[in-house]
Amino acid sequence: MNSTAYIYGINGPIVYVKGNHNFKNGEMVLVGKDRLVGEVIGLVTGKTTIQVYEDTGGLKPGDEVISTGAAISVTLAPGIIGNIFDGIERPLNEIAKQSGAFISKGVSVDPLDVSKMWDVHITVKPGDKVYGGTIIAEVPETRSVIHKSMVPPNLSGTVIKVAADGKYTIKDTIVTIIDDNGNEIELTLAQRWPIRVPRPTAKRYPSDRPLITGQRIIDTLFPISKGGTAAIPGGFGTGKTMTQHQLAKWCDADIIIYIGCGERGNEMTEVLEDFSKLLDPRTGQPLLDRTTLIANTSNMPVAAREASIYTGITLAEYYRDMGYHVAVMADSTSRWAEALRELSGRLEEMPAEEGFPAYLASRLSAFYERAGFMQNLNWTEGSVSIIGAVSPQGGDFSEPVTQNTKRFVRCFWALDKSLAYARHFPAINWLTSYSEYVADLAPWYTKNVGENFIEYRKRLLSILSQESQLNEIVKLIGSDVLPDDQKLVLEIARVIRLGFVQQNAYHPSDTYVPLAKQLKMMEIILYLYKKSKQLIDRNMPMSLLREYPIFDRIISIKYDVANDELHKFDEYKAMIDEFYEDIMKKNA
């Protein structure tokens, strides 16, 4: 049995090794003279199949393949936040210093800076019993994030030696423990973890608190929980990336992991430039101080694209274990599925629907299942929320990636091309979108926002649904033949669409809206509906009601009432009462 084998065949990113060797399934190997990173994905008697995460151009039969004895893993240590990695955790800034704008083959760079000195505060002392997840040191990683170095999940023992507080690199020993077998183990600020293995937790909590985003159509109509999963499907130009940008900037997660999986290079450039300029509204510091970017563009090797979402979710789980709430933005899982399809085709596997492999559904479910609100091994609480963009070809939601994603996420924000082209953003269609978290989150909304919040939400959705049905009639025979009560429904639905559902990301009062203001906005819209309905019931024609500017005044609330001026809603209520009294007097 040899630790070095030789290439027998090459098919794009797939490499075959003939003979029996001591490779393990899932093991990382180094391929060819450039030491390209690869992973063993198939073992049968006499043949090993390897997928290579770099360009295989120039490889030839007879080149050696070297075993590393370890799985594809990421380095977990201070230095992750604010960094930009490729799909297998290679820092792109460091690679650019070595090879310029394009990644050269076989480039070897440490995932994290091993020479940087970090300010380390040790949190354990000799004699302490430590277990997997025990926090042994704290490091100010950025101005926004305190990094908590932990005992690896598979270790336990007693502390016998600790370093003094001071400056250390991620490779310096800071704590020494003796395990149950009497072995001394030196712990550093860094640990390694295989990307395809979920990090263990103590307990999973139910989805009973929301991930607050400040986006009305999400928080009110289709909420996602902390530790929840959501899909944003939409065709080209419907705003998937911009919606994720808004969520990354405003959601109440502590850490953002943004995975650009197979996106165009210019889109990732825009993301990198935008994120570097954005300020975190909570701290006033740059948003990158709590963000990690994984950039795997469409011109990068396809196998690395397949690995990128596992790299991202592993980094997210690591920060969750520290007690942070992490939001993962995967843009887009369709490109990841296309990478699966290409690799499956190279492996000559039997294709399923539209050429995707038969295991597409199980891979998607394994990814989304790594989300959740957890009790960690160290008794802290943290969460990983996954928001995955889906790019169905031609906006066809019946294609396999969208349909299989719907099976495993509980929140579906369907982007609509016609809304986007009408400049209605977020272009989330309120008729085809849904959230299965509403019932779970209802007690939280009732307790923390207002007892009428869920009831108001139902009434708004009911009016929007009625509008859709009435529009079918209007298309056939026109709006003039509708009775006045139905004309009122159409007018109030317009107020809801323009004044509540539509949101301006560039307006200081509208880019983020707290839940208290969202409740007040719903209350005032429904109060307008109630008073107008009373007028219609008294045989006042809808044409008379439209002569008053009250409907447009209510639409403009989103701009005219700042987030800290909720007392102004009383003025609008008085304005509606005045509108009601004025019509009643004139028609007495």
C-alpha positions as CSV (number, residue, x, y, z in Angstrom):
1,M,0.0,0.0,0.0
2,N,1.5,3.3,-1.1
3,S,1.0,6.9,0.1
4,T,1.8,8.1,-3.4
5,A,-0.2,7.0,-6.5
6,Y,-0.1,8.0,-10.1
7,I,-2.8,9.5,-12.5
8,Y,-4.4,7.0,-14.9
9,G,-7.0,9.2,-16.5
10,I,-8.2,12.9,-16.5
11,N,-11.7,14.1,-17.4
12,G,-11.9,17.9,-16.7
13,P,-11.8,18.3,-12.9
14,I,-12.1,14.5,-12.4
15,V,-8.9,12.5,-12.0
16,Y,-8.6,8.7,-11.9
17,V,-6.0,6.7,-10.1
18,K,-5.5,3.0,-11.0
19,G,-4.6,0.4,-8.4
20,N,-5.3,-0.1,-4.7
21,H,-3.9,2.6,-2.4
22,N,-4.5,3.7,1.2
23,F,-6.7,6.6,0.3
24,K,-9.9,7.2,2.3
25,N,-13.2,8.5,1.0
26,G,-13.4,12.3,1.5
27,E,-9.6,12.6,2.0
28,M,-7.7,15.6,0.7
29,V,-4.9,14.8,-1.8
30,L,-2.3,16.8,-3.6
31,V,-2.3,16.2,-7.4
32,G,0.5,16.7,-9.9
33,K,3.8,18.6,-9.7
34,D,1.8,21.8,-8.8
35,R,0.3,20.1,-5.8
36,L,-3.3,20.9,-6.8
37,V,-5.8,20.4,-4.0
38,G,-8.2,17.5,-4.6
39,E,-10.7,15.3,-2.7
40,V,-11.3,11.6,-3.0
41,I,-14.9,11.1,-4.0
42,G,-15.0,7.5,-5.1
43,L,-13.3,4.2,-4.2
44,V,-13.7,0.9,-5.9
45,T,-11.3,-2.0,-6.1
46,G,-8.5,-1.0,-8.5
47,K,-9.7,2.6,-9.0
48,T,-9.8,5.9,-7.0
49,T,-11.8,8.9,-8.2
50,I,-10.7,12.4,-7.2
51,Q,-12.3,15.8,-7.9
52,V,-9.7,18.6,-8.2
53,Y,-10.5,22.1,-6.9
54,E,-8.2,23.8,-9.3
55,D,-7.6,24.0,-13.1
56,T,-6.4,20.6,-14.3
57,G,-4.9,21.9,-17.5
58,G,-1.4,20.5,-18.0
59,L,-1.9,17.4,-15.9
60,K,-1.0,14.2,-17.6
61,P,-1.2,10.4,-16.9
62,G,1.7,9.4,-14.7
63,D,1.7,12.5,-12.5
64,E,1.7,11.7,-8.8
65,V,-1.1,12.0,-6.3
66,I,0.0,12.4,-2.7
67,S,-2.2,11.4,0.3
68,T,-2.5,13.9,3.1
69,G,-4.4,11.7,5.5
70,A,-7.0,14.4,6.4
71,A,-10.3,15.5,5.0
72,I,-10.9,18.8,3.2
73,S,-11.0,21.1,6.2
74,V,-10.9,24.8,7.0
75,T,-8.7,26.6,9.6
76,L,-10.8,28.2,12.3
77,A,-9.0,31.0,14.1
78,P,-8.9,34.8,14.5
79,G,-8.6,36.5,11.1
80,I,-11.7,35.1,9.4
81,I,-13.8,38.1,9.8
82,G,-13.2,40.8,7.3
83,N,-11.3,38.4,5.0
84,I,-12.2,37.4,1.4
85,F,-11.7,33.7,0.6
86,D,-12.1,31.5,-2.4
87,G,-14.2,28.3,-2.2
88,I,-11.6,26.3,-0.3
89,E,-10.6,29.1,2.2
90,R,-7.6,30.5,0.4
91,P,-7.3,34.3,1.1
92,L,-7.7,36.1,-2.2
93,N,-5.9,39.2,-1.1
94,E,-2.8,37.2,-0.3
95,I,-3.1,35.2,-3.5
96,A,-3.3,38.5,-5.4
97,K,0.1,39.6,-3.9
98,Q,1.7,36.4,-5.3
99,S,0.0,35.8,-8.6
100,G,-1.9,39.0,-9.5
101,A,-5.6,39.2,-10.5
102,F,-5.9,35.6,-11.4
103,I,-5.3,32.6,-9.2
104,S,-2.3,30.7,-10.4
105,K,-2.3,26.9,-10.3
106,G,-1.0,25.2,-7.2
107,V,-0.6,28.5,-5.3
108,S,0.1,27.7,-1.7
109,V,-1.1,30.3,0.9
110,D,-1.9,29.9,4.6
111,P,-5.7,30.4,5.0
112,L,-5.1,32.9,7.8
113,D,-2.1,35.1,8.7
114,V,0.2,33.0,10.9
115,S,2.6,35.9,11.7
116,K,0.0,38.4,13.0
117,M,0.1,39.0,16.7
118,W,-3.3,39.0,18.5
119,D,-4.1,40.4,21.9
120,V,-5.1,37.3,23.8
121,H,-7.0,37.1,27.1
122,I,-6.9,33.6,28.7
123,T,-10.2,32.6,30.3
124,V,-9.2,29.3,32.0
125,K,-6.7,28.4,34.7
126,P,-4.7,25.3,35.8
127,G,-6.9,22.7,37.3
128,D,-10.0,23.6,35.3
129,K,-11.9,20.8,33.6
130,V,-12.5,21.6,30.0
131,Y,-14.7,20.0,27.3
132,G,-15.4,20.4,23.7
133,G,-16.6,24.0,23.1
134,T,-15.1,25.4,26.4
135,I,-13.9,28.9,25.7
136,I,-10.2,29.1,26.6
137,A,-9.3,32.6,25.2
138,E,-10.8,35.8,23.9
139,V,-9.4,37.9,21.2
140,P,-10.6,41.3,19.8
141,E,-10.8,40.1,16.2
142,T,-12.3,43.3,14.8
143,R,-13.9,46.4,16.4
144,S,-17.2,44.6,16.3
145,V,-16.4,41.0,17.1
146,I,-14.7,39.3,20.1
147,H,-13.3,36.0,18.9
148,K,-13.7,33.2,21.4
149,S,-11.2,30.4,21.0
150,M,-12.6,27.0,22.1
151,V,-11.5,23.5,22.9
152,P,-12.1,21.4,19.7
153,P,-15.4,19.5,20.0
154,N,-13.7,16.0,20.2
155,L,-11.4,16.9,23.1
156,S,-11.7,17.0,26.9
157,G,-9.3,17.0,29.8
158,T,-7.8,19.1,32.6
159,V,-5.8,22.3,32.2
160,I,-2.2,21.9,33.4
161,K,-0.6,25.0,31.9
162,V,-1.8,28.4,30.6
163,A,0.1,31.2,29.0
164,A,0.0,34.8,30.4
165,D,-2.3,37.3,28.7
166,G,-0.4,39.0,25.9
167,K,0.3,38.9,22.2
168,Y,0.4,35.6,20.3
169,T,0.1,34.2,16.8
170,I,-2.6,31.7,15.9
171,K,0.1,28.9,16.1
172,D,1.4,29.7,19.5
173,T,0.4,27.3,22.4
174,I,-1.8,29.2,24.9
175,V,-3.2,26.3,26.9
176,T,-2.0,22.8,27.7
177,I,-4.4,20.1,28.8
178,I,-4.0,16.5,29.9
179,D,-6.7,14.3,28.5
180,D,-8.4,11.2,30.1
181,N,-5.7,8.9,28.7
182,G,-2.9,10.9,30.2
183,N,-1.8,12.6,27.0
184,E,-0.7,16.2,27.0
185,I,-2.3,18.2,24.3
186,E,-1.3,21.8,23.4
187,L,-4.1,24.1,22.3
188,T,-3.6,27.1,20.1
189,L,-5.9,29.8,18.8
190,A,-6.5,27.7,15.7
191,Q,-8.3,24.5,15.0
192,R,-9.2,22.5,11.9
193,W,-12.6,21.2,11.0
194,P,-13.8,19.2,7.9
195,I,-16.3,21.2,5.8
196,R,-18.7,18.4,5.1
197,V,-19.2,17.5,8.8
198,P,-21.6,19.6,10.8
199,R,-20.2,20.9,14.1
200,P,-21.9,19.2,17.1
201,T,-24.4,21.0,19.4
202,A,-26.1,20.1,22.6
203,K,-29.7,21.0,21.6
204,R,-31.8,22.5,18.9
205,Y,-34.4,25.1,19.9
206,P,-37.8,25.6,18.2
207,S,-38.2,28.6,15.7
208,D,-39.8,31.0,18.2
209,R,-38.0,34.3,17.6
210,P,-37.7,36.2,14.3
211,L,-34.6,37.4,12.4
212,I,-35.6,41.1,12.3
213,T,-34.6,42.6,9.0
214,G,-36.3,46.0,8.9
215,Q,-37.9,45.1,5.6
216,R,-41.7,45.3,5.9
217,I,-42.7,42.6,3.4
218,I,-40.3,40.2,5.2
219,D,-40.8,41.1,8.9
220,T,-44.6,41.5,8.7
221,L,-45.9,39.4,5.8
222,F,-43.3,36.6,5.4
223,P,-41.0,36.5,8.4
224,I,-38.0,34.2,8.9
225,S,-36.9,33.0,12.4
226,K,-33.4,33.1,13.8
227,G,-31.9,29.8,12.8
228,G,-34.4,29.6,9.9
229,T,-34.1,28.9,6.2
230,A,-35.3,31.0,3.3
231,A,-35.1,30.9,-0.5
232,I,-35.1,33.9,-2.8
233,P,-35.9,32.6,-6.3
234,G,-36.0,35.0,-9.2
235,G,-35.0,35.5,-12.8
236,F,-32.3,37.8,-14.1
237,G,-32.7,41.4,-12.8
238,T,-35.4,40.8,-10.2
239,G,-33.2,41.9,-7.3
240,K,-31.9,38.7,-5.6
241,T,-28.5,40.1,-4.9
242,M,-29.8,43.5,-3.7
243,T,-32.3,41.9,-1.4
244,Q,-29.5,39.9,0.2
245,H,-27.4,43.1,0.5
246,Q,-30.3,44.7,2.4
247,L,-30.6,41.7,4.7
248,A,-26.9,41.5,5.3
249,K,-26.8,45.2,6.2
250,W,-29.9,45.4,8.4
251,C,-30.8,42.0,9.9
252,D,-30.1,41.6,13.6
253,A,-27.4,38.9,13.1
254,D,-24.0,39.4,14.7
255,I,-22.0,37.9,11.8
256,I,-22.6,37.8,8.1
257,I,-21.1,35.1,5.9
258,Y,-21.7,36.0,2.2
259,I,-21.0,33.2,-0.3
260,G,-20.8,34.3,-3.9
261,C,-21.2,30.9,-5.5
262,G,-20.6,30.8,-9.3
263,E,-21.7,34.4,-9.7
264,R,-20.3,36.7,-12.5
265,G,-17.1,38.4,-11.7
266,N,-18.5,41.9,-12.1
267,E,-21.3,41.1,-9.6
268,M,-18.8,39.8,-7.0
269,T,-16.7,43.0,-7.6
270,E,-19.8,45.1,-6.9
271,V,-20.4,43.1,-3.7
272,L,-16.8,43.6,-2.6
273,E,-16.8,47.3,-3.4
274,D,-20.2,47.9,-1.8
275,F,-19.5,46.0,1.4
276,S,-16.2,47.8,1.9
277,K,-18.0,51.1,1.8
278,L,-21.1,50.2,4.0
279,L,-21.2,51.2,7.6
280,D,-22.8,48.9,10.1
281,P,-25.8,50.9,11.3
282,R,-25.6,49.2,14.8
283,T,-22.0,50.1,15.6
284,G,-21.0,52.8,13.1
285,Q,-18.0,50.7,12.1
286,P,-17.5,49.3,8.6
287,L,-19.8,46.4,7.8
288,L,-16.8,44.2,6.9
289,D,-15.9,44.2,10.6
290,R,-18.6,41.5,11.1
291,T,-18.6,40.0,7.6
292,T,-16.7,37.3,5.8
293,L,-16.9,37.0,2.0
294,I,-16.4,33.8,0.0
295,A,-15.9,34.6,-3.6
296,N,-16.1,31.8,-6.1
297,T,-16.9,33.3,-9.4
298,S,-18.1,31.5,-12.5
299,N,-14.7,31.4,-14.1
300,M,-13.1,29.6,-11.1
301,P,-12.9,25.8,-11.1
302,V,-16.3,24.2,-10.9
303,A,-15.3,21.7,-8.1
304,A,-14.4,24.6,-5.8
305,R,-17.8,26.1,-6.4
306,E,-19.3,22.9,-5.1
307,A,-17.2,23.1,-2.0
308,S,-17.8,26.8,-1.3
309,I,-21.2,26.6,0.4
310,Y,-19.8,23.9,2.8
311,T,-16.8,26.2,3.6
312,G,-19.2,29.0,4.3
313,I,-21.6,27.1,6.5
314,T,-18.6,25.6,8.5
315,L,-17.3,29.1,9.2
316,A,-20.9,30.1,10.3
317,E,-21.2,27.1,12.7
318,Y,-17.8,28.0,14.3
319,Y,-19.1,31.5,15.2
320,R,-22.4,30.1,16.2
321,D,-20.5,27.9,18.7
322,M,-19.1,31.1,20.3
323,G,-22.7,32.3,21.0
324,Y,-23.2,34.5,18.0
325,H,-26.2,34.7,15.6
326,V,-24.9,34.2,12.1
327,A,-26.7,34.9,8.8
328,V,-25.4,33.0,5.7
329,M,-26.2,34.5,2.3
330,A,-25.7,31.9,-0.5
331,D,-25.8,33.5,-3.9
332,S,-26.7,31.4,-5.7
333,T,-27.5,27.8,-5.0
334,S,-28.5,27.3,-8.7
335,R,-24.8,27.8,-9.7
336,W,-23.8,25.4,-7.0
337,A,-26.3,22.8,-8.4
338,E,-24.9,23.4,-11.9
339,A,-21.5,22.5,-10.5
340,L,-23.0,19.3,-9.1
341,R,-24.5,18.6,-12.5
342,E,-21.2,19.1,-14.3
343,L,-19.3,16.9,-11.9
344,S,-22.0,14.2,-12.1
345,G,-21.8,14.2,-15.9
346,R,-18.0,13.8,-15.8
347,L,-18.5,10.9,-13.4
348,E,-20.9,9.4,-16.0
349,E,-23.7,9.1,-13.4
350,M,-27.2,8.4,-14.4
351,P,-28.9,11.9,-14.8
352,A,-32.2,12.8,-13.3
353,E,-34.5,15.7,-14.2
354,E,-32.9,18.2,-16.5
355,G,-29.6,16.5,-16.2
356,F,-29.2,17.1,-12.4
357,P,-27.9,14.2,-10.4
358,A,-30.4,12.1,-8.5
359,Y,-28.9,13.1,-5.2
360,L,-29.6,16.9,-5.8
361,A,-32.4,16.8,-3.2
362,S,-30.3,15.1,-0.5
363,R,-27.4,17.5,-1.0
364,L,-29.7,20.5,-0.7
365,S,-31.4,19.1,2.4
366,A,-28.0,18.4,4.0
367,F,-27.0,22.0,3.5
368,Y,-30.2,23.6,4.8
369,E,-30.4,21.2,7.7
370,R,-27.2,22.8,9.1
371,A,-29.2,25.9,10.0
372,G,-30.9,26.2,13.4
373,F,-31.1,28.0,16.7
374,M,-28.9,25.9,19.0
375,Q,-27.6,25.4,22.5
376,N,-23.9,24.9,22.0
377,L,-21.6,22.5,23.8
378,N,-20.4,25.4,26.0
379,W,-24.1,26.2,27.0
380,T,-24.1,29.4,25.1
381,E,-26.9,30.0,22.5
382,G,-26.3,30.8,18.9
383,S,-28.0,30.4,15.5
384,V,-27.2,30.0,11.8
385,S,-29.8,31.3,9.4
386,I,-29.5,30.4,5.8
387,I,-30.9,32.6,3.0
388,G,-30.2,31.1,-0.4
389,A,-30.8,32.8,-3.7
390,V,-32.1,30.6,-6.6
391,S,-31.6,31.6,-10.2
392,P,-34.1,29.5,-12.3
393,Q,-33.5,29.8,-16.0
394,G,-36.0,32.1,-17.5
395,G,-37.7,32.6,-14.1
396,D,-39.3,29.2,-14.3
397,F,-40.0,28.1,-10.7
398,S,-40.9,24.6,-11.8
399,E,-37.3,23.7,-12.5
400,P,-35.6,21.1,-10.2
401,V,-33.4,23.4,-8.0
402,T,-36.3,25.7,-7.1
403,Q,-38.8,22.8,-6.5
404,N,-36.3,20.8,-4.4
405,T,-35.3,23.9,-2.4
406,K,-39.0,24.6,-1.6
407,R,-39.1,21.1,0.1
408,F,-36.4,22.0,2.6
409,V,-36.9,25.7,3.4
410,R,-39.8,27.1,5.4
411,C,-39.7,30.6,3.9
412,F,-40.1,31.3,0.2
413,W,-39.7,34.9,-1.1
414,A,-40.6,34.6,-4.8
415,L,-39.3,37.5,-6.8
416,D,-41.5,38.7,-9.6
417,K,-40.2,40.0,-13.0
418,S,-43.2,42.2,-13.6
419,L,-42.8,43.9,-10.2
420,A,-39.1,44.5,-10.8
421,Y,-39.7,45.9,-14.2
422,A,-42.3,48.3,-12.7
423,R,-39.6,49.4,-10.2
424,H,-41.5,47.9,-7.3
425,F,-38.8,46.8,-4.8
426,P,-38.4,44.5,-3.0
427,A,-40.0,42.6,-5.9
428,I,-41.3,39.9,-3.7
429,N,-44.7,38.6,-5.0
430,W,-47.1,38.6,-2.0
431,L,-49.4,36.0,-3.7
432,T,-46.8,33.3,-4.5
433,S,-44.5,33.8,-1.4
434,Y,-45.1,32.2,2.0
435,S,-43.6,31.7,5.4
436,E,-44.3,28.6,7.5
437,Y,-42.8,30.4,10.6
438,V,-45.8,32.7,11.2
439,A,-47.5,30.3,13.6
440,D,-44.3,29.7,15.5
441,L,-43.5,33.4,15.8
442,A,-47.0,34.6,16.6
443,P,-46.5,34.5,20.4
444,W,-43.2,36.5,20.1
445,Y,-44.9,39.2,18.0
446,T,-47.9,39.4,20.3
447,K,-45.6,39.7,23.4
448,N,-42.9,42.1,22.0
449,V,-44.6,44.1,19.3
450,G,-48.4,44.2,19.9
451,E,-51.3,41.9,20.4
452,N,-52.8,43.0,17.1
453,F,-49.7,42.4,14.9
454,I,-50.7,39.0,13.5
455,E,-54.3,40.0,13.1
456,Y,-53.4,43.1,11.1
457,R,-51.0,41.0,9.0
458,K,-53.8,38.6,8.1
459,R,-56.1,41.5,7.1
460,L,-53.5,43.1,4.9
461,L,-52.9,39.8,3.0
462,S,-56.6,39.3,2.7
463,I,-57.1,42.7,1.0
464,L,-54.2,42.0,-1.4
465,S,-55.7,38.6,-2.2
466,Q,-59.1,40.3,-2.9
467,E,-57.4,42.8,-5.1
468,S,-55.9,40.0,-7.2
469,Q,-59.3,38.4,-7.7
470,L,-60.9,41.7,-8.6
471,N,-58.2,42.6,-11.1
472,E,-59.2,39.5,-13.1
473,I,-62.7,41.0,-13.3
474,V,-61.4,44.4,-14.2
475,K,-59.3,43.0,-17.0
476,L,-62.5,41.5,-18.6
477,I,-65.1,44.3,-18.1
478,G,-63.3,47.3,-16.6
479,S,-63.4,48.8,-13.1
480,D,-66.5,51.1,-13.7
481,V,-68.9,48.3,-13.3
482,L,-67.6,47.3,-9.8
483,P,-69.7,48.2,-6.8
484,D,-68.2,50.9,-4.6
485,D,-67.1,48.5,-1.8
486,Q,-65.0,46.6,-4.2
487,K,-63.6,49.8,-5.7
488,L,-62.6,50.7,-2.1
489,V,-60.8,47.3,-1.8
490,L,-58.7,48.2,-4.9
491,E,-57.9,51.6,-3.5
492,I,-56.8,50.3,-0.1
493,A,-54.8,47.6,-1.8
494,R,-53.0,50.3,-3.7
495,V,-52.2,52.1,-0.4
496,I,-50.9,48.8,1.0
497,R,-48.7,48.0,-2.1
498,L,-47.2,51.5,-2.5
499,G,-47.2,52.6,1.1
500,F,-46.3,49.4,2.9
501,V,-45.0,46.6,0.7
502,Q,-42.9,48.8,-1.5
503,Q,-39.7,50.0,0.3
504,N,-37.0,52.4,-0.8
505,A,-33.5,51.1,0.1
506,Y,-32.0,54.6,-0.5
507,H,-34.3,56.6,1.8
508,P,-33.0,57.2,5.3
509,S,-36.4,56.6,6.9
510,D,-37.5,53.8,4.7
511,T,-34.4,51.6,4.2
512,Y,-34.9,50.1,7.7
513,V,-38.2,50.2,9.5
514,P,-38.5,49.0,13.2
515,L,-41.3,46.6,14.0
516,A,-43.1,49.2,16.1
517,K,-43.5,51.5,13.1
518,Q,-44.5,48.6,10.9
519,L,-47.4,47.9,13.4
520,K,-48.4,51.6,13.4
521,M,-48.4,51.7,9.6
522,M,-50.7,48.7,9.4
523,E,-52.9,50.1,12.0
524,I,-53.3,53.5,10.2
525,I,-54.0,51.8,6.8
526,L,-56.7,49.6,8.3
527,Y,-58.2,52.5,10.2
528,L,-58.5,54.4,6.9
529,Y,-60.2,51.3,5.4
530,K,-62.6,51.1,8.3
531,K,-63.6,54.7,8.1
532,S,-63.9,54.6,4.3
533,K,-66.0,51.5,4.5
534,Q,-68.4,53.2,6.9
535,L,-68.8,56.0,4.3
536,I,-69.4,53.5,1.5
537,D,-72.0,51.7,3.7
538,R,-73.7,55.1,4.0
539,N,-74.0,55.2,0.2
540,M,-71.2,57.7,-0.3
541,P,-69.7,57.0,-3.8
542,M,-66.1,56.0,-4.2
543,S,-65.6,58.9,-6.7
544,L,-66.3,61.3,-3.8
545,L,-63.8,59.7,-1.5
546,R,-61.1,59.9,-4.2
547,E,-61.5,63.6,-4.4
548,Y,-59.7,63.9,-1.1
549,P,-55.9,63.4,-0.9
550,I,-56.1,61.2,2.2
551,F,-55.1,58.0,0.3
552,D,-51.9,59.5,-1.1
553,R,-51.1,61.1,2.3
554,I,-51.2,57.7,4.0
555,I,-49.0,56.2,1.2
556,S,-46.4,58.9,2.0
557,I,-46.2,58.0,5.7
558,K,-43.2,55.8,5.0
559,Y,-41.2,58.9,4.1
560,D,-42.9,61.6,6.2
561,V,-42.8,59.8,9.6
562,A,-39.2,59.1,10.8
563,N,-38.6,55.9,12.7
564,D,-38.4,57.8,16.0
565,E,-41.5,59.9,15.5
566,L,-44.2,57.4,16.1
567,H,-46.3,60.0,17.9
568,K,-47.1,61.5,14.5
569,F,-49.4,58.6,13.7
570,D,-51.9,60.2,16.0
571,E,-51.9,63.2,13.6
572,Y,-52.7,60.9,10.7
573,K,-55.5,59.2,12.7
574,A,-57.0,62.7,13.4
575,M,-56.6,63.5,9.7
576,I,-58.7,60.4,8.7
577,D,-61.3,61.4,11.3
578,E,-61.4,64.9,9.8
579,F,-61.8,63.4,6.3
580,Y,-64.7,61.2,7.6
581,E,-66.5,64.1,9.3
582,D,-66.0,66.5,6.3
583,I,-67.7,64.1,3.9
584,M,-70.5,63.4,6.4
585,K,-71.2,67.1,6.8
586,K,-71.1,67.9,3.1
587,N,-73.6,65.1,2.4
588,A,-75.8,65.4,5.5
